[in-house]
Amino acid sequence: MNEKKIFEYLPNNSFVIDSYVVATSDINTIKKRSVGIVKNITGEELTVFFIGANTTVKTNRNHVAYLDVDKTGKPYDIKICNMCHLLKDMDEFSINQTDAKGRKTRRPSCIECRKEIDRKPLLSSERKKLDKIKPKGVFTCPICKKTSTVGVTANLVRDHDHDTGLGREWICDSCNTGLGRFKDNIETLEEAIEYLKKHS
């Protein structure tokens, strides 16, 4: 990895409260390339909240570099993973889809973190079972109850349990994306329900 591409250094006296920094070496349990926010400055010591580790540490200012977060992500060559919050080369993110202008976009989570999200893929035997019952014509999603025309007004996906690889049902791609965003976590979905109730 090209460290010059990853880090943008500023003079030590350029650190200010609430500026973003990246660890240039391991700092105790904090991994190199972890992104954090400066919370306090006392001489050569910085107090930094590292986002991915969800912890605050005190470190010498020589162990971090200033990071201009506006120069990360598309169209730049570096990006911050939305899960581990490590600053990574753009090649460490899988291509997700193509935007309206034909440009490739990359996933917000790095390849390593995607392994945790994706966990176990749909077993081939389960894929065959679901393929035998693939809906045709008019379909009503078992989650959102939206009725659509298969392949015309909605794309359907094989939903599966990411812990076991076992198939569930066919659902619309919107609901599949929603479950994925909530990482199939029942507690998180319950928190979302409580949040909606609180603001209804």
N, C-alpha and C positions, 0 to 999 in steps of 0.2 A: 504494500500500500504506500502511496506517495504521501508522506507526512506533510510536505509543503502544501499539498492540495487540501489536506484535511484541516490544518491549523492556520489561522490568521493571527499572527502575534501583534500586539500593540505594546508600547513601552509600559513598564510596571506601574507607573503613576497614572495610567489611563483607566484603571479600574474604578468604577463608580457603583454605588448601591443600585441594585436591580439590573445591572448589566449581566448579560449571558456570558458564561465561560465554559470551556471544555477542559477536562483533565488531560494533561500531557503525559501523565504516568499514573500507575496505580496509586491510590491514596487509601491505605488500609483496605477496607472492603469495597471501596469505590473503584470501578474499572477505568482503565485508560480510555479516553474518548467519551466519558460520561458528560452529559450536558447539565449545567447547573446555573443557579442565579446567585449573585453576590448579595448577601444580606447584611454584612457588616465588614468594616475595614479598620484594623488597628495596626498601624505601622506596616510591617511585612506580612502580617497574618490576615487572611481573609476567612470569613465565615460564609460558607457556600451551602445552599440547599440544592442537593443533587436530585433531580426530578425522578429518574428511573428507580433509584434506590429509596426514594421517599425519606431521605434522611439529611440532616445538616451536619457538616463537619467543619473543623477549623484546619486550615492548611496554609503553607507558605505560598505567597503569590507566584513563586517560581514553578509551582506544580500545576498551574492552570494557564490557559491562554484566553484572551478575549475572543468572543464569537459573535459575529454579526449574523443573527438568525435570518435577517432579510436576504442574505446571500446563500441560503440553503434551499434545497428542493428545486423543482423545475424553474428555470432552465440551467441551474448550476450543477456541478459535478458531485456535490455532497448533499447529504440529507440526514435529518434526525429521525430515527425510528420512533413511531408513536407508542411503542410498548416499552422497550428497554431504554429509550432516550440516550442511545449512543450515537455519536456523529459518525456516519459511515459514507463510504464511496457509493455513488449512485448504482454501481453494478451489484451492490449487496442487497438490492431490492428487485423483486421479480416484476416483470411487465404484467400489468393488470388488464388493460384494455386500450383501445385507441379512441382518442377524443374526436370531436366533430371536425377538426381540421386535419385528421389523419395522423396526428402525433401520438406516439406511444406514451402512456402514463404508467407510473410504477406504483406498486402497492405502498400504503403508508407504513406497513410493518416490514422489517427486514426479513430476509430469507430464514434466518435462525429463529426469530420470533414466530414466523408463520408456522414452523414445525409445531410449536406449542398450541397455536390456534387450530391448525388442521388436524393435529394428532393422528388418529387412525383413519385411513381412507375407507371408502365404501368397498366392502369385500366383493370380489367379482361374482360370487354365487348370489349375493344379495342384489347386485346390479341386474343379473339375469331375472331374478324374481320380480323386481320392480318393472323391468322392461316388458314383462308379460302382461302387466296390468296398466301400461301407460295409457293415460286418458286420451281420448280422441273427441273431436268436435267441441261440444260445450263442456266446460269444466268449472266447478266451484271449489275454490281453495278451502281446505279444512280449517285454516287459521283465520284469514281475513274475510271469508265468505263471499269474496268478490267472484262473480261469474264472468267468464271470458271465453273467447274462442281460442282453442289451443293453437299456438304458433302464429296466430294472427294478431290478437289483442293482448296476449300474455305468453311469456315463455315459462315453461314448467321445468322444475328440477327435481332430481331424486334427493330427498332429504335423508340423512342418516345420522346415527349416533357416533360422535367423534371419539368416544371412549372404546366402543366395541367394534365399530365398523359395520354394524347391522343396519339394514335399511329401515326407514320409517314409512313414509308415504311420498307421493308426488305433491308438491306444493308450488305456489307461484314464486317466481324469482325474487319478487319484492319481499315476501315473508322469509324466504331463505336468507336473503341479505340481512334482514332484521334479526333473525336468530343468530346469525354469524356475528353481527355487531355486538350482540349481548353475550356472545361466546357460549350459547346454549345454557346459560347459568340461570337457574330458577330464582335464586336469591336476588340477582341483579334485575331480573324481569319484575319481581315483586316490588323492588325499590322503585322501578320505573312506574309501576301502577300507583304506588303511594304518592310519588311525585305528581302524577297527573291528578290524583284525587285532591291533593293539597292545593293545586292551582286551578281546579275546576269551579 
